[in-house]
């Protein structure tokens, strides 16, 4: 993975972890209390749960993170 992709991943994770903390009890109660998604698939699964069971603010924040994921995956596929 390139340094640029690593930076994008770190940026996404820095947005996902606080969102998980904020909505853990409402939307992610079934996950371990120390669980944080790491892979893109895990992040997307968690975002979907937050979108489905959270409030409007949660939905909007999840959409912002999806946009970052989409952007970073597009950049890496364009570079290959």
MOPAC internal coordinates of N, CA, C and O (Angstrom, degrees):
PM7 1SCF
backbone

  N    0.0000 0     0.00 0     0.00 0    0    0    0
  C    1.4380 1     0.00 0     0.00 0    1    0    0
  C    1.5203 1   108.28 1     0.00 0    2    1    0
  O    1.2310 1   120.12 1   -39.28 1    3    2    1
  N    1.3124 1   117.37 1   140.72 1    3    2    1
  C    1.4503 1   120.78 1  -177.72 1    5    3    2
  C    1.5239 1   110.67 1   -77.76 1    6    5    3
  O    1.2310 1   121.52 1   -14.78 1    7    6    5
  N    1.3146 1   114.69 1   165.22 1    7    6    5
  C    1.4602 1   119.88 1   178.59 1    9    7    6
  C    1.5204 1   110.22 1   -62.99 1   10    9    7
  O    1.2310 1   120.50 1   142.58 1   11   10    9
  N    1.3123 1   116.64 1   -37.42 1   11   10    9
  C    1.4639 1   121.05 1   179.16 1   13   11   10
  C    1.5342 1   110.75 1   -64.59 1   14   13   11
  O    1.2310 1   120.06 1   138.56 1   15   14   13
  N    1.3181 1   117.49 1   -41.44 1   15   14   13
  C    1.4639 1   121.82 1   177.56 1   17   15   14
  C    1.5259 1   110.15 1   -65.57 1   18   17   15
  O    1.2310 1   120.30 1   140.41 1   19   18   17
  N    1.3329 1   117.03 1   -39.59 1   19   18   17
  C    1.4702 1   120.66 1   176.63 1   21   19   18
  C    1.5199 1   110.89 1   -60.56 1   22   21   19
  O    1.2310 1   120.37 1   137.64 1   23   22   21
  N    1.3314 1   116.90 1   -42.36 1   23   22   21
  C    1.4619 1   121.09 1   178.60 1   25   23   22
  C    1.5219 1   110.92 1   -63.39 1   26   25   23
  O    1.2310 1   120.07 1   139.28 1   27   26   25
  N    1.3232 1   117.47 1   -40.72 1   27   26   25
  C    1.4620 1   121.56 1   179.07 1   29   27   26
  C    1.5222 1   110.45 1   -65.63 1   30   29   27
  O    1.2310 1   120.50 1   138.63 1   31   30   29
  N    1.3177 1   116.65 1   -41.37 1   31   30   29
  C    1.4620 1   121.06 1   178.20 1   33   31   30
  C    1.5197 1   110.46 1   -63.04 1   34   33   31
  O    1.2310 1   120.28 1   134.98 1   35   34   33
  N    1.3133 1   117.06 1   -45.02 1   35   34   33
  C    1.4632 1   121.06 1   178.27 1   37   35   34
  C    1.5288 1   110.99 1   -61.59 1   38   37   35
  O    1.2310 1   120.67 1   140.92 1   39   38   37
  N    1.3135 1   116.33 1   -39.08 1   39   38   37
  C    1.4684 1   120.78 1   178.60 1   41   39   38
  C    1.5255 1   110.48 1   -62.93 1   42   41   39
  O    1.2310 1   120.30 1   134.36 1   43   42   41
  N    1.3278 1   117.03 1   -45.64 1   43   42   41
  C    1.4608 1   121.58 1   179.34 1   45   43   42
  C    1.5239 1   109.95 1   -63.15 1   46   45   43
  O    1.2310 1   120.23 1   132.85 1   47   46   45
  N    1.3254 1   117.17 1   -47.15 1   47   46   45
  C    1.4676 1   120.25 1  -179.93 1   49   47   46
  C    1.5192 1   111.63 1   -62.34 1   50   49   47
  O    1.2310 1   120.02 1   145.02 1   51   50   49
  N    1.3231 1   117.57 1   -34.98 1   51   50   49
  C    1.4668 1   120.37 1   178.86 1   53   51   50
  C    1.5260 1   111.42 1   -68.49 1   54   53   51
  O    1.2310 1   119.85 1   159.86 1   55   54   53
  N    1.3202 1   117.90 1   -20.14 1   55   54   53
  C    1.4628 1   121.42 1   174.68 1   57   55   54
  C    1.5246 1   111.18 1   -91.15 1   58   57   55
  O    1.2310 1   119.95 1   145.77 1   59   58   57
  N    1.3359 1   117.69 1   -34.23 1   59   58   57
  C    1.4655 1   121.90 1  -176.17 1   61   59   58
  C    1.5232 1   111.66 1   -72.10 1   62   61   59
  O    1.2310 1   120.01 1   134.84 1   63   62   61
  N    1.3061 1   117.59 1   -45.16 1   63   62   61
  C    1.4681 1   119.99 1  -173.97 1   65   63   62
  C    1.5265 1   113.24 1   -58.97 1   66   65   63
  O    1.2310 1   118.78 1   132.97 1   67   66   65
  N    1.3453 1   119.92 1   -47.03 1   67   66   65
  C    1.4731 1   118.51 1   177.03 1   69   67   66
  C    1.5352 1   112.54 1   -64.72 1   70   69   67
  O    1.2310 1   120.29 1   145.90 1   71   70   69
  N    1.3227 1   117.06 1   -34.10 1   71   70   69
  C    1.4664 1   120.46 1   177.59 1   73   71   70
  C    1.5267 1   109.94 1   -64.79 1   74   73   71
  O    1.2310 1   120.34 1   136.81 1   75   74   73
  N    1.3144 1   116.96 1   -43.19 1   75   74   73
  C    1.4683 1   121.64 1   176.88 1   77   75   74
  C    1.5255 1   109.53 1   -60.15 1   78   77   75
  O    1.2310 1   120.15 1   134.43 1   79   78   77
  N    1.3215 1   117.31 1   -45.57 1   79   78   77
  C    1.4657 1   120.41 1   179.54 1   81   79   78
  C    1.5269 1   111.32 1   -60.14 1   82   81   79
  O    1.2310 1   120.80 1   136.07 1   83   82   81
  N    1.3157 1   116.07 1   -43.93 1   83   82   81
  C    1.4646 1   120.63 1  -176.54 1   85   83   82
  C    1.5306 1   112.52 1   -67.26 1   86   85   83
  O    1.2310 1   120.20 1   142.72 1   87   86   85
  N    1.3206 1   117.23 1   -37.28 1   87   86   85
  C    1.4652 1   120.43 1  -174.24 1   89   87   86
  C    1.5272 1   113.53 1  -109.07 1   90   89   87
  O    1.2310 1   120.36 1  -168.27 1   91   90   89
  N    1.3213 1   116.91 1    11.73 1   91   90   89
  C    1.4657 1   120.57 1  -177.82 1   93   91   90
  C    1.5331 1   111.59 1   -59.64 1   94   93   91
  O    1.2310 1   119.45 1   131.97 1   95   94   93
  N    1.2955 1   118.65 1   -48.03 1   95   94   93
  C    1.4709 1   119.88 1  -175.03 1   97   95   94
  C    1.5257 1   112.18 1   -72.61 1   98   97   95
  O    1.2310 1   119.49 1   150.27 1   99   98   97
  N    1.3072 1   118.59 1   -29.73 1   99   98   97
  C    1.4558 1   121.13 1  -178.12 1  101   99   98
  C    1.5271 1   112.58 1   -87.22 1  102  101   99
  O    1.2310 1   119.89 1   137.13 1  103  102  101
  N    1.3097 1   117.82 1   -42.87 1  103  102  101
  C    1.4665 1   121.73 1  -170.43 1  105  103  102
  C    1.5289 1   114.19 1  -113.14 1  106  105  103
  O    1.2310 1   120.15 1   157.94 1  107  106  105
  N    1.2998 1   117.31 1   -22.06 1  107  106  105
  C    1.4693 1   120.84 1  -172.62 1  109  107  106
  C    1.5196 1   111.41 1  -125.24 1  110  109  107
  O    1.2310 1   120.22 1  -150.74 1  111  110  109
  N    1.3150 1   117.19 1    29.26 1  111  110  109
  C    1.4604 1   123.08 1  -176.02 1  113  111  110
  C    1.5258 1   113.08 1   -58.27 1  114  113  111
  O    1.2310 1   120.32 1   156.19 1  115  114  113
  N    1.3173 1   116.99 1   -23.81 1  115  114  113
  C    1.4677 1   121.81 1  -176.40 1  117  115  114
  C    1.5248 1   112.87 1   -83.47 1  118  117  115
  O    1.2310 1   120.02 1   173.51 1  119  118  117
  N    1.3229 1   117.57 1    -6.49 1  119  118  117
  C    1.4631 1   121.57 1   178.58 1  121  119  118
  C    1.5239 1   110.01 1   -91.33 1  122  121  119
  O    1.2310 1   120.77 1   -24.29 1  123  122  121
  N    1.3378 1   116.13 1   155.71 1  123  122  121
  C    1.4679 1   120.36 1   174.58 1  125  123  122
  C    1.5290 1   109.49 1   -56.56 1  126  125  123
  O    1.2310 1   120.52 1   -30.78 1  127  126  125
  N    1.2955 1   116.61 1   149.22 1  127  126  125
  C    1.4657 1   120.44 1  -177.34 1  129  127  126
  C    1.5294 1   112.75 1   -67.52 1  130  129  127
  O    1.2310 1   120.09 1   161.38 1  131  130  129
  N    1.3315 1   117.43 1   -18.62 1  131  130  129
  C    1.4702 1   120.49 1   179.50 1  133  131  130
  C    1.5329 1   112.27 1  -105.01 1  134  133  131
  O    1.2310 1   120.28 1  -169.53 1  135  134  133
  N    1.3303 1   117.07 1    10.47 1  135  134  133
  C    1.4718 1   120.62 1  -176.95 1  137  135  134
  C    1.5291 1   111.60 1   -80.01 1  138  137  135
  O    1.2310 1   121.26 1   -46.72 1  139  138  137
  N    1.3330 1   115.19 1   133.28 1  139  138  137
  C    1.4573 1   123.18 1   170.59 1  141  139  138
  C    1.5235 1   107.11 1  -135.63 1  142  141  139
  O    1.2310 1   119.82 1   -47.35 1  143  142  141
  N    1.3131 1   117.96 1   132.65 1  143  142  141
  C    1.4660 1   119.82 1   179.49 1  145  143  142
  C    1.5211 1   110.54 1   -66.61 1  146  145  143
  O    1.2310 1   120.92 1   -34.98 1  147  146  145
  N    1.3343 1   115.84 1   145.02 1  147  146  145
  C    1.4592 1   120.89 1  -179.79 1  149  147  146
  C    1.5241 1   112.15 1  -119.63 1  150  149  147
  O    1.2310 1   120.39 1   137.03 1  151  150  149
  N    1.3113 1   116.86 1   -42.97 1  151  150  149
  C    1.4646 1   119.76 1  -178.17 1  153  151  150
  C    1.5252 1   110.00 1   -86.12 1  154  153  151
  O    1.2310 1   120.85 1   -16.19 1  155  154  153
  N    1.3091 1   115.98 1   163.81 1  155  154  153
  C    1.4621 1   120.74 1   177.75 1  157  155  154
  C    1.5187 1   110.78 1   -59.77 1  158  157  155
  O    1.2310 1   120.05 1   137.53 1  159  158  157
  N    1.3226 1   117.52 1   -42.47 1  159  158  157
  C    1.4648 1   120.74 1   179.78 1  161  159  158
  C    1.5325 1   110.96 1   -61.69 1  162  161  159
  O    1.2310 1   120.25 1   137.21 1  163  162  161
  N    1.3215 1   117.12 1   -42.79 1  163  162  161
  C    1.4690 1   120.81 1   178.39 1  165  163  162
  C    1.5218 1   110.66 1   -64.25 1  166  165  163
  O    1.2310 1   120.63 1   136.62 1  167  166  165
  N    1.3178 1   116.41 1   -43.38 1  167  166  165
  C    1.4638 1   120.51 1   179.73 1  169  167  166
  C    1.5273 1   109.90 1   -60.81 1  170  169  167
  O    1.2310 1   120.19 1   133.64 1  171  170  169
  N    1.3219 1   117.24 1   -46.36 1  171  170  169
  C    1.4645 1   120.58 1  -179.81 1  173  171  170
  C    1.5226 1   111.63 1   -62.15 1  174  173  171
  O    1.2310 1   120.27 1   140.90 1  175  174  173
  N    1.3100 1   117.09 1   -39.10 1  175  174  173
  C    1.4703 1   121.17 1   178.81 1  177  175  174
  C    1.5342 1   110.19 1   -63.82 1  178  177  175
  O    1.2310 1   120.33 1   135.08 1  179  178  177
  N    1.3205 1   116.98 1   -44.92 1  179  178  177
  C    1.4614 1   121.36 1   179.29 1  181  179  178
  C    1.5306 1   110.45 1   -65.93 1  182  181  179
  O    1.2310 1   120.27 1   137.56 1  183  182  181
  N    1.3161 1   117.08 1   -42.44 1  183  182  181
  C    1.4667 1   119.69 1   178.55 1  185  183  182
  C    1.5203 1   111.02 1   -60.49 1  186  185  183
  O    1.2310 1   120.30 1   139.43 1  187  186  185
  N    1.3157 1   117.04 1   -40.57 1  187  186  185
  C    1.4707 1   120.76 1   179.22 1  189  187  186
  C    1.5320 1   110.26 1   -61.39 1  190  189  187
  O    1.2310 1   120.11 1   137.08 1  191  190  189
  N    1.3293 1   117.39 1   -42.92 1  191  190  189
  C    1.4616 1   120.78 1   178.52 1  193  191  190
  C    1.5282 1   111.39 1   -63.05 1  194  193  191
  O    1.2310 1   120.72 1   138.58 1  195  194  193
  N    1.3168 1   116.23 1   -41.42 1  195  194  193
  C    1.4634 1   120.84 1   179.51 1  197  195  194
  C    1.5256 1   110.23 1   -66.36 1  198  197  195
  O    1.2310 1   120.25 1   137.56 1  199  198  197
  N    1.3221 1   117.13 1   -42.44 1  199  198  197
  C    1.4689 1   120.75 1   178.28 1  201  199  198
  C    1.5281 1   111.31 1   -62.50 1  202  201  199
  O    1.2310 1   120.49 1   139.45 1  203  202  201
  N    1.3166 1   116.67 1   -40.55 1  203  202  201
  C    1.4654 1   120.59 1  -176.24 1  205  203  202
  C    1.5274 1   112.93 1   -74.73 1  206  205  203
  O    1.2310 1   119.92 1   148.09 1  207  206  205
  N    1.3322 1   117.77 1   -31.91 1  207  206  205
  C    1.4560 1   120.11 1  -171.39 1  209  207  206
  C    1.5267 1   114.17 1  -117.29 1  210  209  207
  O    1.2310 1   120.16 1   178.15 1  211  210  209
  N    1.3162 1   117.29 1    -1.85 1  211  210  209
  C    1.4576 1   120.51 1  -179.00 1  213  211  210
  C    1.5152 1   112.14 1   -96.94 1  214  213  211
  O    1.2310 1   121.15 1     7.08 1  215  214  213
  N    1.3076 1   115.41 1  -172.92 1  215  214  213
  C    1.4528 1   121.69 1   178.41 1  217  215  214
  C    1.5315 1   110.24 1   -92.03 1  218  217  215
  O    1.2310 1   120.77 1     4.28 1  219  218  217
  N    1.3212 1   116.13 1  -175.72 1  219  218  217
  C    1.4626 1   120.66 1  -178.14 1  221  219  218
  C    1.5296 1   111.53 1   -60.60 1  222  221  219
  O    1.2310 1   120.23 1   138.69 1  223  222  221
  N    1.3164 1   117.16 1   -41.31 1  223  222  221
  C    1.4722 1   120.25 1   179.48 1  225  223  222
  C    1.5239 1   110.72 1   -61.52 1  226  225  223
  O    1.2310 1   120.45 1   140.03 1  227  226  225
  N    1.3222 1   116.75 1   -39.97 1  227  226  225
  C    1.4708 1   120.67 1   177.88 1  229  227  226
  C    1.5187 1   110.14 1   -63.97 1  230  229  227
  O    1.2310 1   120.62 1   135.84 1  231  230  229
  N    1.3177 1   116.43 1   -44.16 1  231  230  229
  C    1.4619 1   121.28 1   179.24 1  233  231  230
  C    1.5316 1   110.45 1   -59.30 1  234  233  231
  O    1.2310 1   120.60 1   135.78 1  235  234  233
  N    1.3168 1   116.47 1   -44.22 1  235  234  233
  C    1.4702 1   120.33 1  -179.17 1  237  235  234
  C    1.5161 1   111.89 1   -66.77 1  238  237  235
  O    1.2310 1   119.99 1   139.20 1  239  238  237
  N    1.3148 1   117.62 1   -40.80 1  239  238  237
  C    1.4657 1   120.38 1   178.54 1  241  239  238
  C    1.5255 1   110.98 1   -66.59 1  242  241  239
  O    1.2310 1   120.48 1   140.12 1  243  242  241
  N    1.3246 1   116.69 1   -39.88 1  243  242  241
  C    1.4664 1   120.29 1   177.43 1  245  243  242
  C    1.5291 1   109.93 1   -63.09 1  246  245  243
  O    1.2310 1   120.12 1   140.05 1  247  246  245
  N    1.3175 1   117.38 1   -39.95 1  247  246  245
  C    1.4671 1   121.08 1   178.56 1  249  247  246
  C    1.5338 1   110.81 1   -63.17 1  250  249  247
  O    1.2310 1   120.32 1   141.77 1  251  250  249
  N    1.3106 1   116.99 1   -38.23 1  251  250  249
  C    1.4709 1   121.13 1   177.71 1  253  251  250
  C    1.5313 1   110.51 1   -63.09 1  254  253  251
  O    1.2310 1   120.90 1   137.96 1  255  254  253
  N    1.3199 1   115.88 1   -42.04 1  255  254  253
  C    1.4657 1   119.94 1   179.47 1  257  255  254
  C    1.5242 1   110.19 1   -67.58 1  258  257  255
  O    1.2310 1   120.24 1   139.20 1  259  258  257
  N    1.3277 1   117.15 1   -40.80 1  259  258  257
  C    1.4705 1   120.06 1   175.63 1  261  259  258
  C    1.5240 1   111.09 1   -57.64 1  262  261  259
  O    1.2310 1   120.53 1   140.03 1  263  262  261
  N    1.3250 1   116.59 1   -39.97 1  263  262  261
  C    1.4666 1   120.71 1   178.37 1  265  263  262
  C    1.5260 1   110.41 1   -61.99 1  266  265  263
  O    1.2310 1   120.08 1   137.48 1  267  266  265
  N    1.3354 1   117.45 1   -42.52 1  267  266  265
  C    1.4640 1   120.85 1   177.02 1  269  267  266
  C    1.5209 1   111.14 1   -62.80 1  270  269  267
  O    1.2310 1   120.87 1   137.32 1  271  270  269
  N    1.3399 1   115.94 1   -42.68 1  271  270  269
  C    1.4643 1   119.60 1   178.46 1  273  271  270
  C    1.5170 1   111.02 1   -61.88 1  274  273  271
  O    1.2310 1   120.86 1   136.22 1  275  274  273
  N    1.3009 1   115.95 1   -43.78 1  275  274  273
  C    1.4657 1   121.26 1  -179.78 1  277  275  274
  C    1.5273 1   110.02 1   -62.96 1  278  277  275
  O    1.2310 1   120.92 1   135.55 1  279  278  277
  N    1.3097 1   115.85 1   -44.45 1  279  278  277
  C    1.4594 1   121.02 1  -179.79 1  281  279  278
  C    1.5260 1   111.61 1   -63.15 1  282  281  279
  O    1.2310 1   120.60 1   135.08 1  283  282  281
  N    1.3303 1   116.46 1   -44.92 1  283  282  281
  C    1.4704 1   118.89 1  -177.68 1  285  283  282
  C    1.5150 1   111.38 1   -71.06 1  286  285  283
  O    1.2310 1   119.51 1   146.57 1  287  286  285
  N    1.3337 1   118.54 1   -33.43 1  287  286  285
  C    1.4686 1   119.34 1   177.84 1  289  287  286
  C    1.5138 1   110.25 1   -72.82 1  290  289  287
  O    1.2310 1   119.77 1   146.87 1  291  290  289
  N    1.3102 1   118.05 1   -33.13 1  291  290  289
  C    1.4641 1   120.83 1   177.10 1  293  291  290
  C    1.5104 1   110.88 1   -67.73 1  294  293  291
  O    1.2310 1   120.35 1   139.60 1  295  294  293
  N    1.3271 1   116.94 1   -40.40 1  295  294  293
  C    1.4655 1   120.83 1   178.74 1  297  295  294
  C    1.5187 1   111.03 1   -63.10 1  298  297  295
  O    1.2310 1   120.45 1   136.61 1  299  298  297
  N    1.3336 1   116.75 1   -43.39 1  299  298  297
  C    1.4646 1   118.29 1  -178.18 1  301  299  298
  C    1.5131 1   111.83 1   -70.51 1  302  301  299
  O    1.2310 1   119.45 1   145.98 1  303  302  301
  N    1.3350 1   118.66 1   -34.02 1  303  302  301
  C    1.4602 1   119.43 1   179.19 1  305  303  302
  C    1.5322 1   110.55 1   -74.80 1  306  305  303
  O    1.2310 1   120.06 1   149.61 1  307  306  305
  N    1.3184 1   117.48 1   -30.39 1  307  306  305
  C    1.4640 1   120.49 1   177.64 1  309  307  306
  C    1.5186 1   111.22 1   -71.52 1  310  309  307
  O    1.2310 1   120.87 1   151.58 1  311  310  309
  N    1.3360 1   115.94 1   -28.42 1  311  310  309
  C    1.4710 1   119.86 1  -179.42 1  313  311  310
  C    1.5069 1   112.51 1   -80.15 1  314  313  311
  O    1.2310 1   119.76 1   163.35 1  315  314  313
  N    1.3322 1   118.06 1   -16.65 1  315  314  313
  C    1.4600 1   119.05 1  -176.66 1  317  315  314
  C    1.5004 1   113.35 1   -82.85 1  318  317  315
  O    1.2310 1   120.10 1   180.00 1  319  318  317

